[in-house]
Amino acid sequence: ETYFGRVRYIPLLKSNNKTDKKMGARIALNTRIQGTAAEIMKIGMIEIYSYINELNKKSNNNKMLLQIHDEIICEIEDSLVSEAEIRIREILENVTKKENWIVPVTANIKSAKNWEDLK
């Protein structure tokens, strides 16, 4: 089960085969960690989507384009980039604060005009 309560059933844990059972244990541990990380991203993306809709009241050129693993790529109008960087960081770093986590989650924000400048 992930931190947020999503359950993954792992039949390998009930196997009589030791190798399968050990694989099931690894899957269970990995599910808890990676599943929770994925849920943090999903919750953050939902809130970022709402924020971008608010930004679009000022200018309709803002989008959340893509999510890859632990990255979210947004397209924000130049005049709103500084404001968006601050707010998006707040959103992502506060997902777990609502759950009273002791360990803080930090978000790195980068902006650029093109892909080459992000390297």
C-alpha positions as CSV (number, residue, x, y, z in Angstrom):
1,E,0.0,0.0,0.0
2,T,1.3,3.5,-0.8
3,Y,1.3,6.3,1.7
4,F,-1.9,7.7,0.2
5,G,-3.7,4.3,0.4
6,R,-3.4,2.9,-3.1
7,V,-3.3,-0.9,-2.8
8,R,-1.3,-3.2,-5.2
9,Y,-2.0,-6.8,-4.9
10,I,1.1,-9.0,-5.3
11,P,0.3,-12.7,-5.6
12,L,4.0,-13.6,-5.7
13,L,4.1,-13.0,-1.9
14,K,2.0,-16.1,-1.5
15,S,4.2,-18.3,-3.7
16,N,5.8,-21.4,-2.4
17,N,8.8,-20.7,-4.6
18,K,11.4,-18.7,-2.6
19,T,12.7,-16.8,-5.6
20,D,9.2,-15.7,-6.5
21,K,8.4,-14.8,-2.9
22,K,11.6,-12.6,-2.7
23,M,10.7,-10.9,-6.0
24,G,7.2,-10.2,-4.5
25,A,8.9,-8.7,-1.5
26,R,11.0,-6.4,-3.7
27,I,8.0,-5.4,-5.7
28,A,6.1,-4.6,-2.5
29,L,8.9,-2.4,-1.2
30,N,9.3,-0.7,-4.6
31,T,5.6,-0.1,-5.0
32,R,5.4,1.7,-1.7
33,I,8.2,4.0,-2.6
34,Q,7.6,4.6,-6.3
35,G,3.8,4.5,-6.0
36,T,3.9,7.2,-3.3
37,A,6.3,9.3,-5.4
38,A,3.9,9.0,-8.4
39,E,1.0,10.0,-6.2
40,I,2.9,13.1,-5.0
41,M,3.4,14.0,-8.7
42,K,-0.2,13.4,-9.6
43,I,-1.5,15.6,-6.7
44,G,1.0,18.3,-7.6
45,M,-0.1,18.1,-11.3
46,I,-3.7,18.5,-10.4
47,E,-2.9,21.7,-8.4
48,I,-0.6,23.0,-11.1
49,Y,-3.3,22.5,-13.6
50,S,-5.7,24.6,-11.5
51,Y,-3.0,27.3,-11.1
52,I,-2.3,27.4,-14.8
53,N,-6.1,27.9,-15.4
54,E,-5.9,30.9,-13.1
55,L,-2.8,32.2,-15.0
56,N,-4.8,31.9,-18.2
57,K,-7.2,34.5,-17.0
58,K,-4.3,36.9,-17.4
59,S,-3.0,35.4,-20.6
60,N,-4.3,32.3,-22.4
61,N,-0.9,31.0,-23.5
62,N,0.0,28.9,-20.5
63,K,0.1,25.1,-20.5
64,M,1.3,22.0,-18.6
65,L,2.8,20.1,-21.5
66,L,4.3,16.9,-20.3
67,Q,5.2,14.9,-17.2
68,I,8.2,12.5,-17.4
69,H,9.1,10.6,-14.3
70,D,9.7,13.3,-11.7
71,E,9.6,16.3,-14.1
72,I,6.7,18.5,-15.2
73,I,7.2,20.6,-18.2
74,C,5.1,23.7,-18.5
75,E,4.9,26.5,-21.1
76,I,4.4,29.8,-19.5
77,E,4.2,33.3,-21.0
78,D,7.5,35.2,-20.5
79,S,5.9,37.9,-18.3
80,L,4.5,35.3,-15.9
81,V,7.5,33.0,-15.6
82,S,8.9,34.4,-12.3
83,E,5.5,34.3,-10.6
84,A,4.9,30.8,-12.0
85,E,8.2,29.5,-10.8
86,I,7.5,30.6,-7.2
87,R,4.0,29.2,-7.2
88,I,4.7,25.9,-8.8
89,R,7.6,25.3,-6.4
90,E,5.2,26.0,-3.5
91,I,2.6,23.7,-4.9
92,L,5.0,20.8,-5.3
93,E,6.8,21.3,-1.9
94,N,3.5,21.5,0.0
95,V,1.9,18.3,-1.3
96,T,3.4,16.4,1.6
97,K,3.2,19.2,4.2
98,K,-0.6,18.8,4.1
99,E,0.1,15.2,5.3
100,N,2.4,16.5,8.1
101,W,5.4,14.7,6.8
102,I,8.6,15.3,8.8
103,V,10.9,14.9,5.8
104,P,10.6,17.9,3.4
105,V,10.1,17.5,-0.3
106,T,12.1,20.0,-2.4
107,A,11.4,21.0,-6.0
108,N,13.9,22.3,-8.4
109,I,12.6,24.8,-11.0
110,K,14.3,25.7,-14.2
111,S,13.2,27.9,-17.0
112,A,14.5,28.4,-20.5
113,K,13.5,29.6,-23.9
114,N,14.4,26.2,-25.4
115,W,15.5,22.6,-24.6
116,E,19.2,23.3,-25.2
117,D,19.3,25.9,-22.4
118,L,17.9,23.4,-19.8
119,K,21.1,21.2,-20.0
